[in-house]
Amino acid sequence: MNENYVLNKVIKIASKLNKQPIVEISVESRLREDLGLDSFDLVEMINDLEFEFKITIPDYEIEKIKTIKDIEDFINSQIA
């Protein structure tokens, strides 16, 4: 699995949740401020990511996640 695969999946899931076109989401996009995801959206996103990549994202890690890049980096660290 390559790094672009992870990034593309994260962006696809974010796009589904906020109904924003994929092309408007970048690695710098902030989940709350730029994408407008609320707490319920973030829980759904984490659940989707855990299922997709067969990982567990602990609560203390979730608190650190602010951007698409943060999610990508965490997932890559878990599947590498």
DSSP file (Angstrom, degrees, kcal/mol; ACC not computed):
  #  RESIDUE AA STRUCTURE BP1 BP2  ACC     N-H-->O    O-->H-N    N-H-->O    O-->H-N    TCO  KAPPA ALPHA  PHI   PSI    X-CA   Y-CA   Z-CA
    1    1 A M              0   0    0      0, 0.0     2,-0.2     0, 0.0    78,-0.0   0.000 360.0 360.0 360.0 127.2    0.0    0.0    0.0
    2    2 A N     >  -     0   0    0      1,-0.1     4,-1.4     4,-0.0     3,-0.5  -0.494 360.0-107.7 -97.1 168.9    1.6    3.3   -1.0
    3    3 A E  H  > S+     0   0    0      1,-0.2     4,-2.3     2,-0.2     5,-0.2   0.850 116.9  57.1 -62.1 -37.7    1.3    6.7    0.7
    4    4 A N  H  > S+     0   0    0      1,-0.2     4,-2.8     2,-0.2    -1,-0.2   0.852 101.5  57.8 -64.5 -33.0   -0.9    8.1   -2.1
    5    5 A Y  H  > S+     0   0    0     -3,-0.5     4,-2.2     2,-0.2    -1,-0.2   0.941 108.2  45.6 -60.4 -47.4   -3.4    5.4   -1.4
    6    6 A V  H  X S+     0   0    0     -4,-1.4     4,-2.5     2,-0.2    -2,-0.2   0.949 114.4  47.5 -61.6 -50.0   -3.8    6.4    2.2
    7    7 A L  H  X S+     0   0    0     -4,-2.3     4,-2.6     1,-0.2     5,-0.2   0.919 111.9  50.1 -59.3 -45.1   -4.1   10.1    1.4
    8    8 A N  H  X S+     0   0    0     -4,-2.8     4,-2.3     1,-0.2    -1,-0.2   0.889 111.4  48.5 -62.9 -39.3   -6.6    9.4   -1.3
    9    9 A K  H  X S+     0   0    0     -4,-2.2     4,-2.4    -5,-0.2    -1,-0.2   0.912 111.4  49.7 -66.4 -42.5   -8.8    7.3    1.0
   10   10 A V  H  X S+     0   0    0     -4,-2.5     4,-2.4     1,-0.2    -2,-0.2   0.933 113.5  46.0 -61.9 -45.7   -8.6    9.9    3.8
   11   11 A I  H  X S+     0   0    0     -4,-2.6     4,-2.7     1,-0.2    -1,-0.2   0.897 110.9  53.2 -64.9 -40.2   -9.7   12.7    1.4
   12   12 A K  H  X S+     0   0    0     -4,-2.3     4,-2.0    -5,-0.2    -1,-0.2   0.917 111.0  45.9 -61.8 -43.5  -12.4   10.5    0.0
   13   13 A I  H  X S+     0   0    0     -4,-2.4     4,-1.8     2,-0.2    -2,-0.2   0.914 113.3  49.4 -66.4 -43.2  -13.9    9.8    3.4
   14   14 A A  H  X S+     0   0    0     -4,-2.4     4,-2.1     1,-0.2     6,-0.2   0.903 110.4  51.5 -61.4 -41.1  -13.6   13.5    4.4
   15   15 A S  H  X>S+     0   0    0     -4,-2.7     4,-1.4     1,-0.2     5,-0.8   0.889 107.6  52.2 -63.3 -40.4  -15.3   14.5    1.2
   16   16 A K  H  <5S+     0   0    0     -4,-2.0    -1,-0.2     1,-0.2    -2,-0.2   0.888 111.5  47.4 -62.9 -39.2  -18.2   12.1    1.8
   17   17 A L  H  <5S+     0   0    0     -4,-1.8    -2,-0.2     1,-0.2    -1,-0.2   0.870 123.0  29.9 -74.5 -37.4  -18.7   13.5    5.3
   18   18 A N  H  <5S-     0   0    0     -4,-2.1    -1,-0.2     2,-0.1    -2,-0.2   0.435  98.5-128.9-105.0   2.5  -18.7   17.2    4.4
   19   19 A K  T  <5 +     0   0    0     -4,-1.4    -3,-0.2     1,-0.2    -4,-0.1   0.840  60.2 141.0  54.8  37.6  -20.1   16.8    0.8
   20   20 A Q      < -     0   0    0     -5,-0.8    -1,-0.2    -6,-0.2    -2,-0.1  -0.879  61.8 -96.0-107.0 141.0  -17.2   18.9   -0.5
   21   21 A P    >   -     0   0    0      0, 0.0     3,-1.8     0, 0.0     4,-0.3  -0.259  29.3-124.4 -57.3 141.7  -15.6   18.0   -3.9
   22   22 A I  G >  S+     0   0    0      1,-0.3     3,-1.9     2,-0.2    -8,-0.0   0.851 108.8  62.8 -54.8 -37.9  -12.4   15.9   -3.4
   23   23 A V  G 3  S+     0   0    0      1,-0.3    -1,-0.3     3,-0.0    -3,-0.0   0.684  97.4  58.2 -66.3 -16.7  -10.4   18.4   -5.5
   24   24 A E  G <  S+     0   0    0     -3,-1.8     2,-0.5     2,-0.0    -1,-0.3   0.449  91.9  82.9 -91.1  -0.7  -11.1   21.1   -2.8
   25   25 A I    <   +     0   0    0     -3,-1.9     2,-0.2    -4,-0.3   -14,-0.1  -0.899  57.2 173.9-108.3 130.1   -9.5   19.1    0.0
   26   26 A S    >   -     0   0    0     -2,-0.5     3,-1.2     1,-0.0    42,-0.3  -0.714  48.9 -96.2-125.1 176.4   -5.8   19.1    0.5
   27   27 A V  T 3  S+     0   0    0      1,-0.3    42,-2.0    -2,-0.2    43,-0.3   0.784 124.2  54.4 -64.4 -25.7   -3.3   17.7    3.0
   28   28 A E  T 3  S+     0   0    0     40,-0.2    -1,-0.3    39,-0.1     2,-0.0   0.575  78.9 122.9 -84.0  -9.2   -3.4   21.1    4.8
   29   29 A S    <   -     0   0    0     -3,-1.2    39,-1.8    38,-0.1     2,-0.4  -0.306  59.8-136.1 -59.0 128.3   -7.2   21.1    5.2
   30   30 A R  B  >> -A   67   0A   0     37,-0.2     5,-2.0     1,-0.1     4,-1.0  -0.729   9.1-136.3 -87.5 135.1   -8.2   21.5    8.8
   31   31 A L  T  45S+     0   0    0     35,-2.4     6,-2.4    -2,-0.4    -1,-0.1   0.906  96.2  24.5 -60.9 -47.9  -11.0   19.1    9.8
   32   32 A R  T  >5S+     0   0    0     34,-0.4     4,-1.0     4,-0.2    -1,-0.2   0.947 129.1  38.3 -83.8 -52.9  -13.1   21.5   11.8
   33   33 A E  T  45S+     0   0    0      2,-0.2    -2,-0.1     1,-0.1    -1,-0.1   0.926 129.3  25.3 -70.5 -47.6  -12.2   24.9   10.5
   34   34 A D  T  <5S+     0   0    0     -4,-1.0    -3,-0.2     1,-0.1    -1,-0.1   0.864 133.1  33.2 -87.5 -38.8  -11.8   24.2    6.7
   35   35 A L  T  4<S-     0   0    0     -5,-2.0    -3,-0.2     2,-0.1    -2,-0.2   0.605  95.1-133.1 -96.8 -13.0  -14.0   21.2    6.3
   36   36 A G     <  +     0   0    0     -4,-1.0     2,-0.3    -6,-0.3    -4,-0.2   0.760  42.4 165.4  69.9  24.8  -16.6   22.0    8.9
   37   37 A L        -     0   0    0     -6,-2.4    -1,-0.2     4,-0.1     2,-0.1  -0.583  20.4-155.4 -76.4 132.8  -16.7   18.6   10.4
   38   38 A D     >  -     0   0    0     -2,-0.3     4,-2.5     1,-0.0     5,-0.2  -0.357  37.7 -84.8 -96.2-176.3  -18.4   18.4   13.8
   39   39 A S  H  > S+     0   0    0      1,-0.2     4,-2.1     2,-0.2     5,-0.2   0.872 129.2  50.2 -58.8 -39.9  -17.8   15.9   16.6
   40   40 A F  H  > S+     0   0    0      2,-0.2     4,-2.2     1,-0.2    -1,-0.2   0.904 110.5  49.9 -66.9 -40.7  -20.2   13.4   15.1
   41   41 A D  H  > S+     0   0    0      1,-0.2     4,-2.7     2,-0.2    -2,-0.2   0.907 109.7  51.6 -61.9 -41.9  -18.6   13.7   11.7
   42   42 A L  H  X S+     0   0    0     -4,-2.5     4,-2.6     2,-0.2    -2,-0.2   0.895 108.9  50.0 -64.9 -39.5  -15.1   13.1   13.3
   43   43 A V  H  X S+     0   0    0     -4,-2.1     4,-2.5     2,-0.2    -1,-0.2   0.929 112.6  47.4 -62.7 -44.6  -16.3   10.0   15.1
   44   44 A E  H  X S+     0   0    0     -4,-2.2     4,-2.5     2,-0.2    -2,-0.2   0.902 111.8  50.6 -63.1 -40.6  -17.8    8.7   11.8
   45   45 A M  H  X S+     0   0    0     -4,-2.7     4,-2.6     2,-0.2    -2,-0.2   0.932 110.8  48.2 -63.2 -46.1  -14.5    9.5   10.0
   46   46 A I  H  X S+     0   0    0     -4,-2.6     4,-2.8     2,-0.2     5,-0.2   0.919 111.9  50.0 -60.8 -44.5  -12.4    7.7   12.6
   47   47 A N  H  X S+     0   0    0     -4,-2.5     4,-2.2     1,-0.2    -1,-0.2   0.923 111.5  48.3 -60.6 -44.2  -14.7    4.7   12.5
   48   48 A D  H  X S+     0   0    0     -4,-2.5     4,-2.8     1,-0.2    -2,-0.2   0.904 113.4  47.4 -62.2 -41.9  -14.5    4.6    8.7
   49   49 A L  H  X S+     0   0    0     -4,-2.6     4,-2.6     2,-0.2     6,-0.2   0.906 110.6  51.1 -68.1 -41.8  -10.7    4.9    8.8
   50   50 A E  H  X>S+     0   0    0     -4,-2.8     5,-1.3    -5,-0.2     4,-1.0   0.912 114.9  43.9 -61.8 -41.6  -10.3    2.2   11.4
   51   51 A F  H  <5S+     0   0    0     -4,-2.2     3,-0.3    -5,-0.2    -2,-0.2   0.939 114.3  49.2 -67.1 -47.2  -12.5   -0.1    9.3
   52   52 A E  H  <5S+     0   0    0     -4,-2.8    -2,-0.2     1,-0.2    -1,-0.2   0.900 124.4  28.4 -60.3 -44.2  -10.7    0.7    6.0
   53   53 A F  H  <5S-     0   0    0     -4,-2.6    -1,-0.2    -5,-0.2    -2,-0.2   0.402 101.7-125.1-102.7   1.6   -7.2    0.3    7.3
   54   54 A K  T  <5 +     0   0    0     -4,-1.0     2,-0.3    -3,-0.3    -3,-0.2   0.927  69.0 122.4  53.6  50.0   -7.9   -2.3   10.0
   55   55 A I      < -     0   0    0     -5,-1.3     2,-0.4    -6,-0.2    -1,-0.2  -0.804  60.0-125.1-129.1 171.0   -6.3   -0.2   12.7
   56   56 A T        -     0   0    0     -2,-0.3    -9,-0.0    -3,-0.1   -10,-0.0  -0.989  13.6-155.9-119.6 131.9   -7.4    1.3   16.1
   57   57 A I        -     0   0    0     -2,-0.4     5,-0.1   -11,-0.1    -7,-0.1  -0.910  20.9-138.3-107.9 107.3   -6.9    5.0   16.6
   58   58 A P    >>  -     0   0    0      0, 0.0     4,-2.0     0, 0.0     3,-1.1  -0.228  19.4-113.7 -64.6 153.5   -6.7    5.6   20.4
   59   59 A D  H 3> S+     0   0    0      1,-0.3     4,-1.9     2,-0.2    -2,-0.0   0.869 116.2  57.4 -54.9 -40.5   -8.6    8.6   21.9
   60   60 A Y  H 34 S+     0   0    0      1,-0.2     4,-0.4     2,-0.2    -1,-0.3   0.794 108.7  46.9 -66.0 -25.6   -5.3   10.3   22.9
   61   61 A E  H X> S+     0   0    0     -3,-1.1     3,-0.9     2,-0.2     4,-0.8   0.850 105.8  58.4 -78.7 -37.1   -4.3   10.2   19.2
   62   62 A I  H >< S+     0   0    0     -4,-2.0     3,-1.0     1,-0.3    -2,-0.2   0.889  99.9  58.3 -59.5 -39.1   -7.6   11.5   18.0
   63   63 A E  T 3< S+     0   0    0     -4,-1.9    -1,-0.3     1,-0.2    -2,-0.2   0.779 104.8  51.4 -61.8 -26.6   -7.1   14.6   20.1
   64   64 A K  T <4 S+     0   0    0     -3,-0.9     2,-0.6    -4,-0.4    -1,-0.2   0.654  86.4 100.2 -83.6 -17.2   -3.9   15.4   18.2
   65   65 A I    <<  +     0   0    0     -3,-1.0     3,-0.1    -4,-0.8    -4,-0.0  -0.599  30.9 143.6 -80.9 117.3   -5.5   15.1   14.8
   66   66 A K        +     0   0    0     -2,-0.6   -35,-2.4     1,-0.2   -34,-0.4   0.609  60.2  34.2-121.3 -26.5   -6.3   18.5   13.3
   67   67 A T  B  > S-A   30   0A   0    -37,-0.3     4,-1.6   -36,-0.1   -37,-0.2  -0.787  81.3-105.8-130.0 168.9   -5.6   18.1    9.6
   68   68 A I  H  > S+     0   0    0    -39,-1.8     4,-2.6   -42,-0.3   -40,-0.2   0.891 121.6  55.9 -58.7 -40.1   -5.8   15.6    6.7
   69   69 A K  H  > S+     0   0    0    -42,-2.0     4,-3.0     1,-0.2     5,-0.2   0.882 102.2  55.6 -62.0 -40.2   -2.0   15.3    6.9
   70   70 A D  H  > S+     0   0    0    -43,-0.3     4,-2.1     2,-0.2    -1,-0.2   0.915 110.5  45.2 -58.8 -43.1   -2.2   14.4   10.6
   71   71 A I  H  X S+     0   0    0     -4,-1.6     4,-2.7     2,-0.2     5,-0.2   0.943 112.9  50.1 -65.8 -47.3   -4.5   11.5    9.8
   72   72 A E  H  X S+     0   0    0     -4,-2.6     4,-2.6     1,-0.2    -2,-0.2   0.925 111.3  49.0 -57.1 -46.8   -2.4   10.4    6.9
   73   73 A D  H  X S+     0   0    0     -4,-3.0     4,-2.0     2,-0.2    -1,-0.2   0.911 111.8  48.8 -61.2 -43.7    0.8   10.4    9.0
   74   74 A F  H  X S+     0   0    0     -4,-2.1     4,-1.3    -5,-0.2    -2,-0.2   0.948 112.6  46.8 -63.2 -48.0   -0.9    8.4   11.8
   75   75 A I  H >X S+     0   0    0     -4,-2.7     4,-1.9     1,-0.2     3,-0.6   0.929 111.2  51.6 -60.9 -45.3   -2.2    5.8    9.5
   76   76 A N  H 3X S+     0   0    0     -4,-2.6     4,-1.1     1,-0.2    -1,-0.2   0.865 107.6  53.5 -60.3 -35.4    1.1    5.5    7.6
   77   77 A S  H 3< S+     0   0    0     -4,-2.0    -1,-0.2    -5,-0.2    -2,-0.2   0.789 111.8  46.2 -69.5 -25.5    2.8    5.0   11.0
   78   78 A Q  H << S+     0   0    0     -4,-1.3    -2,-0.2    -3,-0.6    -1,-0.2   0.772 118.2  38.0 -87.3 -28.2    0.4    2.2   11.9
   79   79 A I  H  <        0   0    0     -4,-1.9    -2,-0.2     1,-0.2    -3,-0.1   0.492 360.0 360.0-103.5  -3.9    0.5    0.2    8.6
   80   80 A A     <        0   0    0     -4,-1.1    -1,-0.2    -5,-0.2    -2,-0.1   0.494 360.0 360.0 -72.0 360.0    4.2    0.6    7.8
